Amino acid sequence: MTMTPRLITIAFSHYCEKARWALDRADIDYVEDAHLPLFSYLPLVRAGAKRTAPALVTDDGTVLVDSTDILRWCDAHGRAEPLFPPGDDEVVALEEEFDRHLGPATRRLGYFYLLKDKRATLDVLAKHGPRWERVLGKASRPLAAALLRRGLRIDPAGAERSRAVIDRTFSEIGERLRDGRKYLCGDRLTAADLTFAALAAPVLLPDQYSEYLPREELVPPAFREVADAYRATPAGEYGLRMYLER
Ligand SMILES: N[C@@H](CCC(=O)N[C@@H](CS)C(=O)NCC(=O)O)C(=O)O
């Protein structure tokens, strides 16, 4: 029996955004099973996945527990040009590098600014996931924020380290783009481009990601300032350009 693939997510997670982008691009029919942070554990464990979102339960019941595996599955089952062109080791290396370093850094910096602001946090928590999670998430916001802060080491020193990782990555990508190329590898979008743009989204705040962000007027000014600075860099402009093609 085949079923519609189910993507289990933390709705606003950038790794989940990466998976959604690949599935949408490959024109694959799927349903999103969206949750709030921490509440995501139950459906993930039930599906036999790891604790991290996203996980994809495919049409034959296979469970993919990592966003990179989901991208590869899209290549095998979708209709788009492959995100991993056969034999292109550079795409593989860049994608892996962004996953390991850029993703955790943008997540920490984004949470650092978001969690300080109660109204902005509540706005994000109110948008997706089952109603009971949103009600409970709202009521337990201080506890949930404390757990996230501890679990992800979201503090001023951590934020500074993450900022340095993002700055380094952005300047390396800026260097790469200096010869005027439109994409990181070759002349079309690959997993490297998609992964950079999705994982940079928490600091670029692309319009196309706005349904996962606090409403414009609730974005804390310090957060907006940081995002504006990243948006103005060559790597930031390029990330936003990838989003225009999303
Ligand atoms: N390598 C994983 C990372 C995914 C990841 O870090 N997901 C986060 C959300 S942004 C998560 O589910 N965290 C919950 C936890 O680690 O307990 C992937 O690419 O799928």
The ligand as an SDF file (V2000), in Angstrom:
LIG
                    3D

 20 19  0  0  0  0  0  0  0  0999 V2000
   21.2650   17.0300   10.7410 N   0  0  0  0  0  0  0  0  0  0  0  0
   19.8670   17.2440   10.9700 C   0  0  0  0  0  0  0  0  0  0  0  0
   19.6810   18.4500   11.8530 C   0  0  0  0  0  0  0  0  0  0  0  0
   18.2490   18.8000   12.0940 C   0  0  0  0  0  0  0  0  0  0  0  0
   18.0460   19.6250   13.3540 C   0  0  0  0  0  0  0  0  0  0  0  0
   19.0020   20.0790   14.0140 O   0  0  0  0  0  0  0  0  0  0  0  0
   16.7680   19.8310   13.7370 N   0  0  0  0  0  0  0  0  0  0  0  0
   16.4260   20.5690   14.9190 C   0  0  0  0  0  0  0  0  0  0  0  0
   15.4850   21.6850   14.5980 C   0  0  0  0  0  0  0  0  0  0  0  0
   16.2970   23.0060   13.7390 S   0  0  0  0  0  0  0  0  0  0  0  0
   15.7330   19.6740   15.9280 C   0  0  0  0  0  0  0  0  0  0  0  0
   14.8250   18.9300   15.5840 O   0  0  0  0  0  0  0  0  0  0  0  0
   16.1350   19.7380   17.1970 N   0  0  0  0  0  0  0  0  0  0  0  0
   15.5420   18.9920   18.2570 C   0  0  0  0  0  0  0  0  0  0  0  0
   16.6070   18.2990   19.0870 C   0  0  0  0  0  0  0  0  0  0  0  0
   17.7520   18.2250   18.6520 O   0  0  0  0  0  0  0  0  0  0  0  0
   16.2880   17.8220   20.1690 O   0  0  0  0  0  0  0  0  0  0  0  0
   19.1890   17.4150    9.6110 C   0  0  0  0  0  0  0  0  0  0  0  0
   19.8300   17.9400    8.6970 O   0  0  0  0  0  0  0  0  0  0  0  0
   18.0460   16.9980    9.4590 O   0  0  0  0  0  0  0  0  0  0  0  0
  1  2  1  0
  2  3  1  0
  2 18  1  0
  3  4  1  0
  4  5  1  0
  5  6  2  0
  5  7  1  0
  7  8  1  0
  8  9  1  0
  8 11  1  0
  9 10  1  0
 11 12  2  0
 11 13  1  0
 13 14  1  0
 14 15  1  0
 15 16  2  0
 15 17  1  0
 18 19  2  0
 18 20  1  0
M  END
$$$$
